[in-house]
Amino acid sequence: MFSGVKRNEVIKWGVRAVAIFLIIFAIFIGHMLQPKTSRISIQTNPKARVFINGSERGETPTEVETEEKEIILRLEFAESPPIVYQELVRPEKGTKVIVRREVGEGRGVVFGETIFLIKSGPQAASFITDPPGANVFLNDQLVGTSPLTIPRLAPGVYRVRVELLGYEPREFEIKVVEGFETRSLVELLRKV
């Protein structure tokens, strides 16, 4: 039916068609497997009502899953007088964001940290403080001054302490996970 040359050409075209199909299929599957949402964990002291993009989502502590690329997080603390805190959060798909906020005792000032767990190459931890220039300690060892990135940090749980003259020290824990960057944005509370 086919000569030897034509048969080889038909086989080559068949192999090419299968290869093209497999490439398109792999791209489709890769797209389908990409995360579509991010998770935001919100923790406060004292408890607060949580609003995301104007919609009430309950009371802290709470965890929210979202597809939004940008959210306006609003926390309403039932203090006297009432205290409202608002923050713009830009979660990347497939990440986890931890928002921790406290009210400064007797001052009506909100402070705390926002921690992003971001898929990256080698694991790392980075610290950005407001104001900048704070000393950053991991497990009671001074590691540098903010803004600071510590590349290739071993996976595990670390106790973080952030200190800056004229501000209350801030302590919290981070978890460094293999293949992720743990990025901490820390708002410090001025001493009175």
KOLDRENVEX-968855 format. One line per 2 residues: number of its first residue (from 1); their letters; for each residue z negated, x, y negated of N, C-alpha, C, O, CB. Coordinates in steps of 0.05 Angstrom, whole numbers. Glycine has a CB too. Layout:
N
NUM = A = Z,X,Y,Z,X,Y,Z,X,Y,Z,X,Y,Z,X,Y | ...
This chain:
192
1 = MF = 0,16,24,0,0,0,0,17,-25,17,14,-42,-24,-19,0 | -20,37,-27,-20,56,-50,-13,83,-39,-19,90,-17,-48,56,-63
3 = SG = 1,98,-56,6,126,-48,-19,141,-53,-37,131,-66,31,138,-64 | -21,166,-43,-45,183,-46,-52,187,-75,-76,187,-81,-41,209,-32
5 = VK = -33,192,-93,-38,197,-121,-49,171,-134,-69,172,-149,-13,206,-136 | -36,148,-128,-45,123,-141,-73,116,-131,-89,106,-146,-25,101,-135
7 = RN = -78,121,-105,-104,114,-94,-126,130,-108,-147,120,-115,-105,120,-64 | -121,156,-113,-140,173,-127,-145,163,-156,-168,163,-165,-131,202,-128
9 = EV = -124,154,-169,-127,143,-196,-143,117,-196,-160,113,-213,-99,138,-209 | -138,100,-177,-153,75,-174,-183,81,-169,-200,68,-181,-142,57,-151
11 = IK = -188,101,-152,-216,108,-146,-229,120,-172,-252,113,-178,-217,129,-123 | -215,137,-187,-226,148,-211,-233,126,-231,-254,126,-243,-206,168,-224
13 = WG = -214,107,-235,-219,85,-253,-242,67,-243,-258,57,-260,-194,67,-257 | -245,63,-218,-267,48,-207,-294,62,-211,-314,49,-219,-263,43,-177
15 = VR = -294,88,-207,-319,104,-212,-326,103,-242,-350,100,-249,-315,133,-203 | -306,105,-260,-311,104,-288,-323,76,-296,-341,74,-312,-286,109,-304
17 = AV = -311,55,-285,-321,28,-291,-350,24,-282,-366,13,-297,-302,7,-278 | -356,34,-258,-384,32,-248,-402,48,-266,-424,39,-273,-386,42,-219
19 = AI = -394,72,-275,-411,89,-292,-416,75,-319,-438,75,-329,-397,117,-296 | -395,64,-330,-398,50,-356,-417,26,-353,-434,21,-370,-370,40,-367
21 = FL = -414,11,-331,-431,-11,-326,-460,-2,-323,-478,-15,-335,-423,-26,-300 | -466,20,-309,-493,30,-305,-505,39,-332,-529,35,-337,-493,53,-285
23 = II = -489,52,-349,-498,60,-375,-506,36,-392,-528,36,-404,-477,77,-390 | -489,16,-393,-495,-8,-408,-520,-22,-397,-537,-32,-412,-471,-28,-408
25 = FA = -522,-23,-371,-545,-35,-358,-571,-20,-365,-592,-33,-370,-541,-36,-327 | -570,6,-364,-594,23,-371,-602,18,-400,-626,17,-405,-588,53,-366
27 = IF = -583,17,-418,-589,12,-446,-603,-16,-449,-622,-19,-463,-564,13,-464 | -592,-36,-435,-603,-63,-436,-632,-63,-425,-650,-75,-438,-585,-82,-420
29 = IG = -636,-50,-402,-663,-50,-390,-682,-35,-409,-705,-43,-412,-662,-36,-362 | -673,-12,-420,-690,3,-438,-699,-13,-462,-722,-12,-471,-676,28,-448
31 = HM = -680,-29,-473,-686,-46,-495,-707,-68,-487,-725,-74,-502,-661,-60,-506 | -703,-79,-464,-721,-100,-454,-749,-90,-449,-768,-105,-452,-710,-113,-429
33 = LQ = -752,-64,-442,-778,-53,-435,-793,-43,-460,-817,-37,-457,-775,-31,-416 | -780,-41,-483,-794,-32,-507,-815,-52,-515,-809,-76,-514,-774,-27,-530
35 = PK = -838,-43,-524,-859,-62,-533,-849,-77,-557,-836,-66,-575,-885,-48,-539 | -856,-102,-558,-848,-120,-580,-871,-126,-600,-867,-136,-621,-836,-146,-570
37 = TS = -896,-119,-591,-919,-126,-607,-937,-102,-611,-934,-81,-598,-935,-149,-594 | -957,-106,-629,-978,-86,-632,-1004,-102,-630,-1005,-127,-634,-976,-70,-659
39 = RI = -1026,-88,-625,-1052,-101,-623,-1070,-91,-645,-1071,-67,-651,-1065,-97,-595 | -1085,-109,-658,-1103,-101,-679,-1131,-111,-672,-1136,-135,-669,-1094,-113,-707
41 = SI = -1150,-92,-670,-1177,-98,-664,-1193,-97,-690,-1191,-77,-705,-1190,-79,-642 | -1208,-118,-697,-1222,-119,-723,-1252,-122,-718,-1261,-141,-705,-1211,-142,-741
43 = QT = -1267,-102,-728,-1296,-101,-725,-1309,-98,-752,-1301,-81,-768,-1304,-78,-705 | -1329,-114,-757,-1343,-112,-783,-1373,-114,-779,-1383,-124,-759,-1334,-135,-802
45 = NP = -1388,-105,-800,-1416,-107,-801,-1423,-114,-830,-1420,-96,-847,-1431,-82,-791 | -1432,-138,-836,-1438,-161,-819,-1412,-175,-811,-1390,-166,-818,-1456,-180,-833
47 = KA = -1415,-197,-796,-1391,-212,-787,-1375,-222,-812,-1386,-226,-833,-1400,-236,-770 | -1349,-226,-807,-1332,-235,-829,-1311,-254,-817,-1304,-252,-794,-1318,-212,-844
49 = RV = -1301,-273,-834,-1278,-289,-826,-1253,-272,-829,-1251,-257,-849,-1277,-315,-843 | -1234,-275,-811,-1210,-258,-811,-1186,-275,-817,-1182,-297,-806,-1206,-244,-783
51 = FI = -1169,-265,-836,-1144,-278,-843,-1122,-257,-841,-1125,-235,-850,-1145,-290,-872 | -1100,-265,-828,-1077,-248,-826,-1053,-263,-838,-1046,-284,-830,-1071,-240,-796
53 = NG = -1042,-250,-859,-1020,-262,-874,-1026,-291,-882,-1010,-309,-881,-994,-262,-858 | -1051,-295,-891,-1060,-320,-902,-1070,-340,-881,-1080,-362,-888,-1038,-333,-917
55 = SE = -1066,-334,-855,-1074,-353,-834,-1101,-344,-821,-1103,-321,-813,-1052,-354,-813 | -1120,-362,-820,-1146,-355,-809,-1144,-350,-779,-1131,-365,-765,-1167,-377,-814
57 = RG = -1156,-328,-770,-1155,-320,-742,-1182,-318,-728,-1185,-306,-707,-1141,-293,-739 | -1202,-330,-741,-1229,-330,-728,-1248,-312,-742,-1245,-306,-766,-1227,-322,-699
59 = ET = -1268,-303,-727,-1290,-287,-738,-1291,-260,-723,-1283,-259,-700,-1316,-302,-736 | -1301,-240,-736,-1304,-214,-723,-1327,-214,-704,-1347,-229,-708,-1307,-191,-744
61 = PT = -1326,-198,-683,-1303,-181,-675,-1281,-198,-663,-1286,-218,-649,-1313,-159,-656 | -1256,-189,-667,-1233,-203,-656,-1211,-183,-651,-1210,-162,-663,-1224,-226,-675
63 = EV = -1192,-191,-634,-1168,-176,-629,-1144,-194,-632,-1144,-216,-621,-1169,-162,-601 | -1123,-184,-645,-1100,-201,-651,-1075,-185,-642,-1073,-161,-646,-1098,-207,-681
65 = ET = -1057,-200,-630,-1031,-188,-622,-1010,-198,-643,-1010,-222,-649,-1022,-196,-593 | -993,-180,-653,-974,-188,-673,-947,-174,-670,-946,-152,-660,-985,-182,-701
67 = EE = -926,-188,-678,-899,-176,-679,-892,-167,-707,-872,-154,-711,-878,-196,-669 | -910,-173,-726,-905,-167,-754,-905,-136,-759,-920,-122,-746,-926,-180,-772
69 = KE = -887,-127,-776,-886,-99,-783,-905,-92,-806,-912,-69,-810,-858,-91,-791 | -914,-113,-820,-932,-109,-842,-949,-134,-844,-939,-156,-845,-916,-105,-869
71 = II = -975,-130,-845,-993,-153,-847,-1013,-148,-870,-1020,-125,-876,-1008,-157,-820 | -1022,-170,-881,-1043,-169,-901,-1068,-179,-887,-1070,-203,-880,-1036,-186,-927
73 = LR = -1087,-161,-883,-1112,-167,-870,-1132,-174,-891,-1137,-158,-910,-1122,-144,-851 | -1144,-197,-889,-1165,-206,-909,-1190,-212,-893,-1190,-226,-873,-1155,-231,-925
75 = LE = -1212,-200,-902,-1238,-205,-890,-1256,-218,-911,-1258,-209,-934,-1251,-179,-880 | -1269,-240,-903,-1287,-254,-921,-1315,-253,-909,-1321,-264,-888,-1279,-284,-925
77 = FA = -1333,-238,-923,-1360,-234,-915,-1377,-256,-928,-1375,-260,-952,-1371,-206,-922 | -1395,-269,-912,-1412,-290,-923,-1437,-279,-935,-1459,-286,-928,-1419,-310,-900
79 = ES = -1433,-261,-954,-1456,-249,-969,-1461,-267,-993,-1447,-286,-998,-1450,-220,-977 | -1482,-259,-1008,-1487,-274,-1033,-1487,-253,-1055,-1506,-238,-1056,-1514,-289,-1031
81 = PP = -1468,-253,-1073,-1444,-270,-1074,-1424,-262,-1052,-1426,-240,-1041,-1431,-268,-1102 | -1406,-280,-1045,-1386,-274,-1024,-1370,-249,-1031,-1363,-243,-1054,-1367,-298,-1020
83 = IV = -1363,-234,-1010,-1348,-209,-1013,-1322,-212,-998,-1321,-221,-975,-1364,-184,-1002 | -1300,-205,-1011,-1273,-207,-999,-1261,-179,-999,-1261,-165,-1019,-1255,-227,-1015
85 = YQ = -1250,-171,-976,-1237,-146,-973,-1209,-151,-963,-1204,-168,-946,-1252,-127,-953 | -1189,-137,-974,-1161,-141,-966,-1148,-113,-962,-1153,-95,-977,-1146,-157,-988
87 = EL = -1132,-111,-941,-1118,-86,-934,-1091,-92,-924,-1087,-111,-908,-1135,-70,-913 | -1071,-75,-931,-1044,-77,-921,-1043,-59,-896,-1049,-35,-898,-1023,-69,-942
89 = VR = -1036,-70,-873,-1034,-54,-848,-1006,-55,-838,-993,-77,-837,-1054,-66,-826 | -995,-32,-831,-967,-30,-821,-968,-20,-792,-964,4,-787,-950,-11,-839
91 = PE = -973,-38,-773,-974,-29,-745,-946,-25,-734,-928,-40,-739,-989,-50,-728 | -942,-3,-719,-917,2,-705,-918,-13,-678,-939,-15,-666,-911,32,-701
93 = KG = -895,-23,-669,-894,-36,-643,-904,-18,-621,-897,6,-621,-866,-46,-637 | -921,-29,-604,-931,-13,-581,-956,3,-588,-966,18,-572,-910,5,-571
95 = TK = -967,-1,-613,-991,14,-621,-1015,-4,-620,-1013,-29,-620,-987,27,-648 | -1038,9,-621,-1063,-6,-625,-1075,4,-651,-1076,28,-656,-1083,-2,-600
97 = VI = -1085,-15,-666,-1098,-9,-692,-1127,-20,-690,-1131,-43,-683,-1082,-21,-716 | -1146,-3,-698,-1174,-11,-698,-1183,-10,-728,-1182,11,-740,-1192,7,-680
99 = VR = -1191,-33,-738,-1201,-35,-766,-1231,-39,-764,-1240,-60,-753,-1186,-58,-782 | -1247,-21,-775,-1276,-23,-776,-1284,-23,-805,-1277,-5,-820,-1290,0,-760
101 = RE = -1299,-43,-813,-1308,-45,-841,-1338,-53,-842,-1348,-68,-825,-1291,-65,-857 | -1352,-42,-862,-1380,-49,-867,-1383,-55,-897,-1367,-46,-913,-1399,-25,-859
103 = VG = -1404,-70,-903,-1411,-76,-930,-1434,-57,-938,-1454,-57,-924,-1418,-106,-935 | -1430,-42,-960,-1452,-25,-970,-1476,-41,-977,-1474,-59,-994,-1442,-8,-994
105 = EG = -1498,-35,-965,-1523,-51,-969,-1530,-54,-998,-1535,-34,-1012,-1546,-38,-953 | -1532,-79,-1007,-1540,-85,-1034,-1520,-78,-1056,-1526,-81,-1079,-1565,-71,-1040
107 = RG = -1496,-69,-1048,-1476,-60,-1068,-1451,-76,-1069,-1436,-75,-1088,-1470,-31,-1064 | -1446,-92,-1048,-1422,-108,-1047,-1396,-92,-1045,-1375,-102,-1052,-1420,-125,-1071
109 = VV = -1398,-67,-1034,-1375,-50,-1031,-1368,-48,-1002,-1385,-45,-985,-1380,-21,-1043 | -1342,-51,-995,-1333,-49,-968,-1321,-21,-962,-1306,-11,-978,-1312,-72,-962
111 = FG = -1329,-10,-940,-1319,17,-932,-1316,17,-902,-1324,-1,-888,-1338,39,-942 | -1303,39,-891,-1300,41,-863,-1275,57,-856,-1266,74,-872,-1299,14,-850
113 = ET = -1264,51,-832,-1240,66,-823,-1220,48,-810,-1227,27,-798,-1249,89,-805 | -1195,57,-811,-1174,44,-796,-1162,66,-778,-1154,87,-788,-1151,31,-815
115 = IF = -1161,60,-752,-1152,80,-733,-1127,70,-719,-1126,48,-709,-1174,86,-712 | -1106,86,-720,-1080,79,-707,-1077,96,-682,-1081,121,-683,-1056,84,-727
117 = LI = -1070,84,-660,-1063,99,-635,-1033,97,-632,-1022,76,-625,-1078,87,-610 | -1019,119,-638,-990,120,-641,-978,137,-619,-986,160,-615,-982,130,-669
119 = KS = -958,126,-605,-943,141,-584,-929,165,-598,-915,161,-617,-922,123,-570 | -934,188,-586,-922,213,-598,-917,233,-576,-917,225,-552,-941,225,-620
121 = GP = -912,257,-583,-908,278,-563,-936,286,-553,-950,269,-542,-894,303,-576 | -943,311,-556,-970,319,-547,-991,305,-563,-988,299,-587,-974,350,-550
123 = QA = -1014,299,-550,-1035,284,-564,-1046,300,-587,-1046,325,-587,-1057,277,-544 | -1055,286,-607,-1066,298,-631,-1085,279,-644,-1086,255,-638,-1044,307,-651
125 = AS = -1101,289,-663,-1118,272,-680,-1114,280,-709,-1113,304,-715,-1149,275,-672 | -1111,260,-726,-1108,266,-755,-1127,249,-771,-1134,227,-762,-1078,261,-764
127 = FI = -1135,260,-794,-1155,247,-810,-1146,248,-839,-1139,269,-850,-1183,261,-807 | -1146,225,-852,-1140,222,-880,-1164,207,-893,-1171,186,-883,-1112,207,-885
129 = TD = -1175,218,-914,-1198,206,-926,-1193,197,-955,-1176,209,-968,-1222,224,-925 | -1208,177,-963,-1206,168,-991,-1235,169,-1001,-1251,152,-994,-1194,139,-993
131 = PP = -1241,189,-1018,-1223,209,-1030,-1218,232,-1010,-1232,236,-991,-1236,220,-1056 | -1196,247,-1016,-1190,270,-999,-1210,293,-1003,-1226,293,-1021,-1161,280,-1004
133 = GA = -1208,313,-985,-1224,337,-988,-1251,336,-972,-1268,353,-976,-1230,342,-1016 | -1254,316,-955,-1279,313,-940,-1279,333,-916,-1258,338,-904,-1283,284,-930
135 = NV = -1303,342,-909,-1306,358,-885,-1305,340,-860,-1318,319,-860,-1332,375,-885 | -1290,348,-840,-1287,332,-815,-1300,348,-792,-1293,371,-788,-1258,325,-809
137 = FL = -1318,335,-778,-1332,347,-755,-1324,331,-730,-1323,306,-730,-1362,347,-759 | -1319,345,-708,-1315,333,-682,-1337,343,-664,-1340,367,-661,-1286,339,-670
139 = ND = -1352,325,-653,-1375,332,-636,-1392,354,-649,-1400,373,-637,-1365,342,-608 | -1398,349,-675,-1416,367,-691,-1404,394,-697,-1419,411,-707,-1442,370,-677
141 = QL = -1378,398,-693,-1365,424,-700,-1346,418,-723,-1329,401,-722,-1349,436,-675 | -1349,434,-745,-1331,431,-768,-1303,440,-759,-1299,462,-749,-1341,448,-792
143 = VG = -1283,422,-763,-1256,428,-754,-1237,431,-778,-1214,440,-775,-1245,407,-736 | -1246,424,-802,-1229,427,-826,-1235,407,-847,-1255,392,-846,-1201,425,-818
145 = TS = -1217,406,-867,-1220,389,-891,-1196,370,-891,-1174,377,-886,-1221,406,-917 | -1202,345,-898,-1181,325,-899,-1163,328,-923,-1172,338,-944,-1193,296,-899
147 = PL = -1137,321,-921,-1124,311,-897,-1120,333,-876,-1116,357,-883,-1096,299,-905 | -1122,326,-851,-1124,345,-829,-1111,334,-804,-1114,310,-798,-1153,353,-824
149 = TI = -1095,350,-790,-1084,343,-764,-1092,365,-744,-1089,389,-750,-1053,340,-765 | -1103,356,-722,-1110,375,-700,-1091,370,-677,-1094,351,-663,-1140,370,-691
151 = PR = -1071,388,-674,-1051,384,-653,-1063,391,-625,-1081,407,-623,-1026,401,-658 | -1051,379,-605,-1057,386,-577,-1087,385,-570,-1098,401,-556,-1047,413,-570
153 = LA = -1100,365,-581,-1129,361,-576,-1132,349,-548,-1117,331,-541,-1142,342,-598 | -1150,360,-533,-1154,350,-505,-1161,321,-505,-1177,312,-522,-1176,367,-491
155 = PG = -1150,305,-486,-1157,277,-484,-1187,274,-480,-1200,290,-466,-1141,264,-461 | -1198,252,-491,-1227,247,-487,-1237,231,-511,-1223,224,-530,-1242,272,-484
157 = VY = -1263,226,-510,-1277,212,-532,-1291,232,-549,-1305,250,-539,-1298,191,-520 | -1288,230,-575,-1300,249,-594,-1316,234,-615,-1309,212,-624,-1277,265,-608
159 = RV = -1339,245,-622,-1356,235,-643,-1346,248,-669,-1345,273,-671,-1387,241,-638 | -1339,232,-689,-1328,242,-714,-1349,238,-736,-1362,217,-737,-1301,227,-721
161 = RV = -1352,258,-752,-1369,255,-776,-1353,265,-800,-1341,287,-798,-1396,271,-773 | -1353,250,-821,-1338,257,-845,-1358,259,-868,-1373,240,-873,-1315,236,-852
163 = EL = -1358,282,-882,-1377,286,-904,-1363,296,-929,-1345,313,-927,-1399,306,-895 | -1371,285,-952,-1361,294,-978,-1384,292,-998,-1398,271,-999,-1336,278,-987
165 = LG = -1389,313,-1013,-1410,313,-1033,-1407,289,-1052,-1386,283,-1062,-1409,339,-1050 | -1429,274,-1055,-1429,250,-1072,-1423,225,-1058,-1422,203,-1070,-1410,254,-1094
167 = YE = -1418,226,-1031,-1410,203,-1015,-1428,201,-990,-1438,222,-980,-1381,204,-1007 | -1432,177,-980,-1447,173,-956,-1431,185,-932,-1407,181,-931,-1453,143,-951
169 = PR = -1445,200,-914,-1430,209,-890,-1421,186,-873,-1434,165,-873,-1448,229,-873 | -1399,189,-860,-1388,167,-843,-1386,178,-814,-1374,199,-810,-1360,157,-853
171 = EF = -1396,163,-795,-1395,171,-767,-1382,149,-750,-1388,125,-754,-1423,178,-756 | -1365,157,-732,-1352,138,-714,-1340,154,-690,-1340,178,-690,-1329,122,-728
173 = EI = -1331,139,-670,-1319,151,-646,-1289,146,-646,-1280,126,-656,-1332,141,-621 | -1274,166,-636,-1246,162,-631,-1241,169,-601,-1256,184,-589,-1228,180,-650
175 = KV = -1220,158,-591,-1211,164,-564,-1183,176,-566,-1165,164,-576,-1211,139,-545 | -1181,201,-556,-1155,215,-556,-1143,211,-529,-1155,217,-508,-1158,246,-563
177 = VE = -1118,200,-529,-1105,193,-504,-1080,211,-501,-1066,216,-521,-1097,163,-504 | -1074,220,-477,-1051,237,-473,-1025,224,-482,-1020,201,-475,-1049,245,-443
179 = GF = -1009,238,-498,-984,228,-507,-986,210,-532,-966,199,-541,-971,212,-486 | -1010,208,-544,-1014,191,-568,-1027,208,-590,-1043,226,-585,-1031,167,-561
181 = ET = -1020,200,-615,-1035,211,-638,-1056,190,-646,-1049,167,-648,-1016,218,-662 | -1080,199,-650,-1101,182,-660,-1104,189,-690,-1114,210,-697,-1129,186,-645
183 = RS = -1095,170,-707,-1095,174,-736,-1117,157,-749,-1117,133,-746,-1067,167,-748 | -1136,171,-763,-1159,157,-775,-1156,158,-805,-1154,179,-817,-1185,170,-766
185 = LV = -1157,134,-818,-1157,132,-847,-1185,123,-854,-1194,101,-847,-1135,111,-857 | -1200,140,-869,-1228,136,-873,-1234,131,-903,-1227,148,-920,-1245,159,-863
187 = EL = -1246,108,-910,-1255,103,-937,-1284,108,-939,-1300,96,-925,-1248,73,-945 | -1292,127,-957,-1319,135,-959,-1333,119,-981,-1321,109,-1000,-1321,165,-966
189 = LR = -1360,116,-978,-1376,101,-996,-1391,120,-1015,-1406,137,-1006,-1397,83,-981 | -1387,116,-1041,-1401,134,-1061,-1431,129,-1060,-1440,106,-1058,-1389,128,-1090
191 = KV = -1446,151,-1062,-1476,148,-1063,-1484,137,-1090,-1471,141,-1110,-1490,176,-1058 | -1507,123,-1090,-1517,113,-1115,-1540,129,-1125,-1551,124,-1146,-1526,83,-1113
